Amino acid sequence: MSKRSRKSAQTANSKPGTSPAPAIISRRRMILGLGLLVIVVIGGVLAIILPTRLPDAAPSTAARPYTIGNVRYCIGIQPPFLKDLGFSQRIALDTRAKYVKGAMVREFDQAGNVSRSYQDPSWTSAGYLGAYTSDQVGNIYLAPMPFISILDNPPDKANIIYQIDSLTGMMAPLIDLPAGAPLPPEAVYGLMDLVYDCDTNSLYAASVLGSTYDQVAGRIFQIDLTTHQVVATLDGVDAFSLDVFNSANGKQLYIGSARVPEIYSIPLDEKGHFSGDIRPVLSLEDKGFHRDERARGLMFQGQDRLIVTMLQFDFNLVASTETLTTVYEYGYNAQDDSWNVLNSYVTNE
């Protein structure tokens, strides 16, 4: 693919609950962690649903200032509806488009083989699905993701976040987020990633709806899951991936750019609102198998690990079937708030 240099336009006007972002030269998870297996490709996710909190769990009510580390200490419980259906603790939710349309629960035997699968009829109502996360009571939030074509995933529905209710197991739309610009004919992608913060009961959503190869219209939303309302918006950012980390310098939202091989961060206040300027954190230039990849997955583990999964991306559906990924593991140095490479490898799902 040919590459051209290009710059993004910064959203100039600030409004209540909205923080304009500087122009992130605007463009495109297998992660084996502490008790959590996540396989992420552009077309979906396979992740273990844990019956208990992660091993590095913090108290359910975080103290201020927050403890350094990831913010997923409260999630990972088995949704009650799965227990009612008789599922064991060895289960995973699969949204990988090559294997399933929508979402499907997989149960594994002790040898690691799939022994049972389950799909509620409502789980196919949004077409193909991609990124998802869960909250502290087991609700699951999912993003639509086109696969091969937009026939099952029309762009006008690409910014709808869906919720699988933890009690009923039924999936329904939760919120339809506004696009950053009128949809051009070549618009394909909308929501790219979702991440939950236990500290603030916030859901963060990254969308590139309205963006094209040459136009930046991406937005990052903070949604209060108590009210199901957007409480803050970051404009002018095409993000491929997100995660929240409580650093030595406070709470930060990390952003994997969809346009350049860079990872950025922006400070968050105690309510999780965007507070401050975006800054570069890690350069991925010349990293990865293709030497031109973006941070498709970000995952913080424990207090000092960051797993970055990289893929090629150019805002077209050709990238949807890409499975060759590069994984980098970084270690955190709290003294100077920096990250150092610990390991890297290439995998093909």
C-alpha positions as CSV (number, residue, x, y, z in Angstrom):
1,M,0.0,0.0,0.0
2,S,1.3,3.4,-0.8
3,K,1.7,5.8,2.0
4,R,1.5,9.6,1.8
5,S,2.4,12.1,4.4
6,R,-0.6,13.9,5.8
7,K,-1.7,16.0,8.8
8,S,-4.9,16.1,10.7
9,A,-6.9,19.1,11.6
10,Q,-7.4,19.9,15.3
11,T,-10.9,20.6,16.5
12,A,-10.8,24.2,17.4
13,N,-13.8,24.8,19.6
14,S,-14.1,23.5,23.2
15,K,-17.5,23.0,24.7
16,P,-18.7,21.7,28.1
17,G,-17.7,18.1,28.6
18,T,-15.5,18.2,25.5
19,S,-11.8,18.5,25.2
20,P,-10.3,19.2,21.8
21,A,-7.2,17.1,21.0
22,P,-4.1,18.2,19.3
23,A,-3.7,16.7,15.8
24,I,-2.4,13.2,16.2
25,I,-0.9,12.9,12.7
26,S,-4.0,11.1,11.9
27,R,-4.3,6.8,10.5
28,R,-4.6,1.9,12.0
29,R,-5.0,-8.5,20.9
30,M,-2.9,-12.6,21.0
31,I,-2.2,-11.5,24.7
32,L,-1.5,-14.1,27.3
33,G,-1.7,-12.4,30.7
34,L,-2.3,-13.1,34.4
35,G,-5.2,-15.5,34.2
36,L,-6.7,-13.8,31.1
37,L,-6.4,-14.9,27.6
38,V,-7.3,-12.4,24.9
39,I,-6.9,-12.9,21.1
40,V,-7.7,-9.7,19.2
41,V,-7.8,-9.2,15.5
42,I,-9.5,-6.4,13.6
43,G,-12.5,-8.7,13.1
44,G,-13.1,-9.8,16.7
45,V,-12.0,-11.1,20.1
46,L,-11.8,-14.3,22.0
47,A,-11.5,-13.7,25.7
48,I,-11.8,-15.8,28.8
49,I,-14.7,-14.8,31.1
50,L,-13.3,-15.2,34.6
51,P,-15.4,-16.2,37.6
52,T,-13.4,-14.1,40.0
53,R,-11.4,-10.9,40.0
54,L,-7.9,-10.9,38.4
55,P,-5.0,-12.1,40.6
56,D,-3.7,-8.6,40.9
57,A,-7.0,-7.3,42.2
58,A,-7.2,-4.2,44.3
59,P,-9.9,-3.5,46.9
60,S,-13.3,-2.9,45.3
61,T,-13.3,0.7,46.4
62,A,-10.1,2.4,45.2
63,A,-8.4,4.9,47.5
64,R,-7.4,8.3,46.3
65,P,-4.8,8.7,44.9
66,Y,-5.4,5.5,42.9
67,T,-3.0,2.6,43.3
68,I,-0.5,2.4,40.4
69,G,-1.6,-0.2,37.9
70,N,-4.5,-1.3,35.7
71,V,-8.1,-0.4,36.4
72,R,-9.8,-3.7,35.8
73,Y,-9.6,-5.0,39.4
74,C,-13.5,-5.2,39.7
75,I,-14.3,-7.1,36.5
76,G,-14.1,-10.7,35.4
77,I,-17.1,-12.2,37.2
78,Q,-19.2,-14.8,35.4
79,P,-22.4,-13.1,34.3
80,P,-25.3,-14.6,36.3
81,F,-27.2,-15.7,33.1
82,L,-24.3,-18.1,32.2
83,K,-24.4,-19.6,35.6
84,D,-28.2,-20.1,35.2
85,L,-27.5,-21.9,31.9
86,G,-25.2,-24.3,33.7
87,F,-21.8,-23.1,32.3
88,S,-18.7,-24.0,34.1
89,Q,-15.9,-21.5,34.9
90,R,-13.9,-22.5,31.8
91,I,-15.7,-20.2,29.4
92,A,-14.9,-17.6,26.8
93,L,-16.8,-15.0,24.7
94,D,-15.9,-15.3,21.1
95,T,-16.5,-12.4,18.5
96,R,-13.9,-13.5,16.0
97,A,-15.6,-12.9,12.6
98,K,-13.9,-15.8,10.9
99,Y,-15.7,-18.2,13.3
100,V,-18.9,-16.5,14.4
101,K,-21.3,-13.8,13.4
102,G,-22.1,-11.7,16.4
103,A,-21.0,-13.3,19.7
104,M,-20.8,-16.8,21.1
105,V,-19.9,-18.3,24.5
106,R,-17.4,-21.2,24.3
107,E,-17.0,-23.7,27.1
108,F,-13.7,-25.7,27.4
109,D,-12.9,-29.0,28.8
110,Q,-9.8,-29.6,31.0
111,A,-7.7,-30.3,27.9
112,G,-8.6,-26.9,26.5
113,N,-10.9,-28.1,23.8
114,V,-14.3,-26.5,23.1
115,S,-16.9,-28.8,24.6
116,R,-20.0,-26.6,24.3
117,S,-21.1,-23.4,22.5
118,Y,-24.0,-21.1,23.1
119,Q,-25.4,-18.1,21.3
120,D,-28.6,-16.2,22.2
121,P,-30.5,-15.2,19.1
122,S,-30.2,-11.5,20.0
123,W,-26.4,-11.8,19.7
124,T,-26.5,-11.8,15.9
125,S,-28.8,-8.7,15.6
126,A,-25.8,-6.3,15.2
127,G,-24.0,-8.2,12.5
128,Y,-20.3,-8.9,13.2
129,L,-18.9,-7.7,16.5
130,G,-15.4,-6.8,17.5
131,A,-14.1,-5.2,20.7
132,Y,-15.9,-5.7,24.0
133,T,-15.5,-5.2,27.7
134,S,-17.5,-5.9,30.9
135,D,-18.3,-4.1,34.1
136,Q,-18.3,-5.0,37.7
137,V,-21.7,-6.8,37.7
138,G,-21.0,-8.8,34.5
139,N,-22.8,-6.7,31.9
140,I,-20.9,-7.0,28.6
141,Y,-20.5,-4.1,26.2
142,L,-19.7,-4.8,22.5
143,A,-18.8,-2.8,19.4
144,P,-19.9,-3.7,15.9
145,M,-17.1,-4.4,13.4
146,P,-17.4,-5.0,9.6
147,F,-16.0,-8.1,8.2
148,I,-15.2,-8.5,4.4
149,S,-18.1,-6.1,3.5
150,I,-20.5,-3.7,5.1
151,L,-23.6,-5.7,4.2
152,D,-24.1,-6.9,7.8
153,N,-22.6,-3.8,9.4
154,P,-23.9,-0.6,7.7
155,P,-21.9,2.6,8.6
156,D,-25.0,4.3,10.0
157,K,-25.0,1.7,12.8
158,A,-21.3,1.6,13.3
159,N,-21.3,3.8,16.4
160,I,-23.9,1.8,18.4
161,I,-22.6,0.2,21.6
162,Y,-24.5,-2.9,22.5
163,Q,-25.0,-4.4,25.9
164,I,-25.5,-8.1,26.9
165,D,-27.5,-7.9,30.1
166,S,-25.8,-9.8,32.9
167,L,-29.1,-11.2,34.2
168,T,-31.1,-12.0,31.1
169,G,-28.3,-12.6,28.6
170,M,-30.2,-10.5,26.0
171,M,-28.3,-8.1,23.8
172,A,-29.7,-4.7,22.9
173,P,-28.4,-1.2,21.9
174,L,-27.1,0.8,24.8
175,I,-26.2,4.1,23.1
176,D,-25.7,5.5,19.6
177,L,-22.7,7.8,19.6
178,P,-22.6,10.8,17.2
179,A,-20.1,10.8,14.3
180,G,-17.4,13.4,14.2
181,A,-18.3,14.4,10.6
182,P,-20.9,13.6,7.9
183,L,-20.4,10.1,6.6
184,P,-18.4,10.1,3.4
185,P,-19.2,7.3,0.8
186,E,-16.0,5.4,1.7
187,A,-16.9,5.3,5.4
188,V,-16.4,1.8,6.7
189,Y,-15.4,1.7,10.4
190,G,-17.0,3.2,13.5
191,L,-16.2,2.0,17.0
192,M,-12.7,0.6,17.3
193,D,-12.3,-0.1,21.0
194,L,-14.0,-0.1,24.4
195,V,-12.5,-0.1,27.8
196,Y,-14.0,0.0,31.3
197,D,-12.6,1.9,34.4
198,C,-13.5,0.4,37.7
199,D,-12.5,3.5,39.6
200,T,-15.1,5.8,38.0
201,N,-17.6,3.3,36.5
202,S,-16.8,4.8,33.1
203,L,-16.9,3.2,29.7
204,Y,-14.5,4.7,27.1
205,A,-15.2,4.3,23.4
206,A,-13.0,5.1,20.5
207,S,-14.6,5.8,17.1
208,V,-13.3,6.7,13.7
209,L,-16.8,7.1,12.1
210,G,-16.6,9.8,9.5
211,S,-12.8,9.4,9.1
212,T,-11.2,8.3,5.8
213,Y,-7.7,7.7,4.6
214,D,-7.2,11.5,4.3
215,Q,-9.8,12.9,6.8
216,V,-9.7,12.9,10.6
217,A,-13.0,12.8,12.3
218,G,-12.4,10.4,15.2
219,R,-13.7,10.9,18.7
220,I,-13.2,9.3,22.1
221,F,-16.2,9.2,24.4
222,Q,-16.5,8.8,28.2
223,I,-19.8,7.2,29.1
224,D,-21.1,7.2,32.7
225,L,-22.6,3.7,33.2
226,T,-24.7,4.9,36.0
227,T,-26.7,7.2,33.7
228,H,-25.7,5.7,30.3
229,Q,-24.9,9.2,29.1
230,V,-21.8,10.7,27.4
231,V,-20.1,13.0,30.0
232,A,-17.0,13.9,28.0
233,T,-15.8,13.9,24.4
234,L,-12.3,14.1,22.9
235,D,-12.5,15.3,19.3
236,G,-10.0,15.1,16.4
237,V,-8.4,11.7,17.4
238,D,-8.5,8.6,15.3
239,A,-7.8,5.9,17.9
240,F,-7.3,2.3,17.2
241,S,-7.0,1.1,20.8
242,L,-7.5,2.4,24.4
243,D,-6.7,1.5,27.9
244,V,-6.6,3.3,31.3
245,F,-3.6,3.2,33.6
246,N,-3.1,4.7,37.0
247,S,0.4,6.0,36.7
248,A,2.8,7.7,39.1
249,N,1.5,11.0,37.7
250,G,-2.1,10.2,38.0
251,K,-4.8,8.5,35.9
252,Q,-4.1,8.4,32.2
253,L,-6.0,7.2,29.1
254,Y,-3.6,5.6,26.7
255,I,-4.4,5.9,23.0
256,G,-3.1,3.8,20.2
257,S,-3.2,5.9,17.1
258,A,-5.0,4.5,14.0
259,R,-2.9,6.8,11.8
260,V,0.7,6.6,12.9
261,P,2.8,4.1,14.8
262,E,2.5,6.0,18.1
263,I,0.9,5.6,21.5
264,Y,-0.3,8.7,23.3
265,S,-1.9,9.4,26.7
266,I,-4.1,12.1,28.1
267,P,-4.6,12.8,31.8
268,L,-8.0,12.0,33.4
269,D,-9.3,13.7,36.5
270,E,-10.8,11.9,39.5
271,K,-14.1,11.6,37.7
272,G,-12.4,10.2,34.6
273,H,-12.9,13.4,32.5
274,F,-10.3,14.4,30.0
275,S,-8.0,16.8,31.8
276,G,-4.9,18.2,30.1
277,D,-3.0,17.8,26.8
278,I,-2.3,14.7,24.8
279,R,1.4,13.6,25.0
280,P,3.4,11.0,23.1
281,V,4.3,8.0,25.3
282,L,5.8,5.3,23.0
283,S,6.9,5.2,19.4
284,L,6.2,2.0,17.4
285,E,8.0,3.3,14.3
286,D,9.9,0.5,12.5
287,K,8.5,-2.0,14.9
288,G,6.4,-5.0,14.0
289,F,6.6,-7.6,11.2
290,H,5.7,-5.2,8.5
291,R,7.6,-2.2,10.0
292,D,4.4,-0.1,9.4
293,E,1.9,-1.2,12.0
294,R,-0.5,0.4,14.4
295,A,-1.3,-0.4,18.1
296,R,-4.4,-2.5,17.6
297,G,-4.5,-3.6,21.2
298,L,-3.4,-2.1,24.5
299,M,-3.7,-4.0,27.8
300,F,-2.2,-3.1,31.1
301,Q,-1.4,-6.0,33.5
302,G,-0.8,-5.7,37.2
303,Q,1.1,-2.6,38.2
304,D,3.9,-2.5,35.7
305,R,3.1,-4.3,32.4
306,L,1.8,-3.1,29.1
307,I,1.0,-5.5,26.2
308,V,0.8,-3.9,22.8
309,T,-0.5,-5.8,19.8
310,M,0.2,-4.4,16.4
311,L,-1.5,-4.7,13.0
312,Q,-1.5,-2.9,9.7
313,F,-4.4,-0.6,9.0
314,D,-5.4,1.9,6.3
315,F,-9.2,2.5,6.9
316,N,-10.3,-0.2,4.4
317,L,-11.8,-3.6,4.7
318,V,-8.7,-5.3,3.3
319,A,-7.3,-5.1,6.8
320,S,-10.2,-7.0,8.3
321,T,-8.7,-10.5,7.5
322,E,-5.2,-9.7,8.7
323,T,-4.1,-12.1,11.4
324,L,-0.3,-11.7,11.4
325,T,0.3,-9.6,14.5
326,T,3.3,-8.4,16.5
327,V,3.2,-8.3,20.3
328,Y,5.4,-6.1,22.4
329,E,5.6,-6.3,26.2
330,Y,6.7,-3.2,28.1
331,G,7.7,-2.7,31.8
332,Y,6.8,0.4,33.7
333,N,9.3,2.5,35.6
334,A,7.3,4.5,38.2
335,Q,10.3,6.7,39.1
336,D,10.3,8.5,35.8
337,D,6.9,7.4,34.5
338,S,8.4,5.6,31.5
339,W,8.1,2.2,29.6
340,N,10.9,-0.1,28.5
341,V,10.6,-3.0,26.0
342,L,10.9,-6.4,27.8
343,N,9.9,-8.8,25.0
344,S,8.4,-9.1,21.5
345,Y,7.2,-11.8,19.1
346,V,5.1,-12.4,16.0
347,T,2.0,-14.6,16.0
348,N,-0.5,-15.7,13.4
349,E,-3.6,-16.3,15.7
